[in-house]
């Protein structure tokens, strides 16, 4: 046996720090779908601290000097908020482009955990680069280091593990290439995407290494469109053809896939009505002949009436969240069957449905062809049109009541505010919201005219998302005006990103609805027999309860102090004028309006499962529990097979 080995192959290398390598790698990643190619990372958001200023901070500065535009850096004001901005940007770009986010170790890092959860729950890509403690442990315990008596390798960043789709910690430079490739694989996979976290110990960030030049070559990640398997398609077609009262539930997957035209063709050809989830709203325009609007707990009476009677439910790109299924009370036909079209295997098996694991656009195109010549009967089409028209009349009455200023003391209602914003906005403009009573009211009533015209974060329903998310949408869609709808409760959680909007010259119109408390939870509290306890922004009264006078909070002055223009409206005409002025402006404007929180939106005739105390001395709670028990009797988990049993010969 010879002891002579061939000489090692020569490989060109470049000496960079770990941080410099990360920045150079990210700048070279692209995605492609249907021939459209774009950078995967539009840039890097962040806030610098001792854990990342000399590592990633230095690398980003060097890139800005040496390669301007390669990976632009944007300074935010709150770590959670900049994750929201990145996630909103990714949603607006159909998950084909996102941002990285860098923070220091400690509270800077853990502030991002909420943003990570939001991204993963909504299945939206974002790359998180939190600094970490020293890999060498040369100076332990560090400032902000978590010391545990039972483990030496656990840091606060391990909190990211359960809310990330991929997590890694780079202890040595040699680990970086594989981690980067694994991270981008997850970010660009429509079925697996979410938050990706790569923890970078601060000493490792500054460590130099000889990297293969090939690591920094341009790389394109092709986002495919999985085709439906023929046998699965045939099973789905058989179930749909057997239906007399079918209903489509269109989720976010329809929008992300760019399947809205395919859904339009499918619905027109078959006559099947389409209800839409929060993420799927806009999959069809509100006035489409087969559109019956929002479905579920915050749905329209039209969609929910059809859901109750549906014998076949075709879920396309939906994860069947509890608001969509009205906590499993929406679909009441005892023999209802489900067909589930989704790229994610997790969602295809829900409700024991027929599984069609495929891209939404490709599946809809195939279903339309396979169902050629088949349609619902004229009666189902007529009922769809009648129910949709009835709901539209209800919305019109809420938007424009016979007596404007329908709230107490002539104040506007939230319904009227939504109606005026809807009237002033252009068809391609975007409404952004996330938490409080507004998302439900928008889901029911907003007349969406464009697939990208509705952006409500309702997987996590995170208070504080609105302003930050609106900035992300505006950055991703510079040719659209963005209307951020936010209540005072959510505004107070995270208004500081208005400073970022000013810094970056990003224009959003923030409609700040002041109702002096938590309108949504206040209404829910009342429904559940808890009498709006602890939901009002009030002084304490003589009994020590938060039911005294209204707090003297001036949110208009607060917004002005952050550098934006502010307009104050008192009634319908002044609100309309303010909205038009804000839309015509070239910088961010906050439009402040006070509303009456006790006037609800039209009822969906549906339910949401929030448990009520089984025993109580309060009569209000006892009555609410009786209602709860009646709804619980309707609730069920569909487990019957969606396929008809066959007879074996």
Secondary structure, 3 states (H helix, E strand, C coil): CCCCCCCCCCCCEEEEEHHHHHHHHHCCEEEEECCEEEECEEEEEECCCCCCCCCHHHHHHHHHHHCCCCCCEEECCCHHHHHHHHHHHHHHCCCCCEEEEEECCCHHHHCCHHHHHHHHHHCCCEEEEEEECCCCCCCCCCCCCCCECCECCCCHHHHHHHHCCEEEECCCHHHHHHHHHHHHHHHCCCCCCCEEEEEEEHHHHCCEEEEEHHHHCCEEEECCCCCCCHHHHHHHHHHHHCCCCEEEEECHHHHHCCCHHHHHHHHHHHCCEEEECCCCCCCCCCCCCCEEEECCCCCCHHHHHHHHHCCEEEEECCCCCCCCCCCCCCCCCCCCEEEEEECCHHHHCHHHCEEEECCHHHHHHHHHHHCCCCCCCHHHHHHHHHHHHHHHHHHHHHHCCCCCCCCHHHCECHHHHHHHHHHHCCCCCEEEECCCCHHHHHHHHCCCCCCCCEEECCCCCCCCHHHHHHHHHHHHCCCCCEEEEEEHHHHHHCCCHHHHHHHHCCCCEEEEEECCECHHHHHHHHHCCCCCCCCECECCCCCCCCCCCECCCCHHHHHHHCCCEEEEECCHHHHHHHHHHHHHCCCCEEEEEEECCCCCCCCCCCCCCCCCCCCCCCHHHHHHHHHHHHHHHHCCCCCCCCCCCCCCC
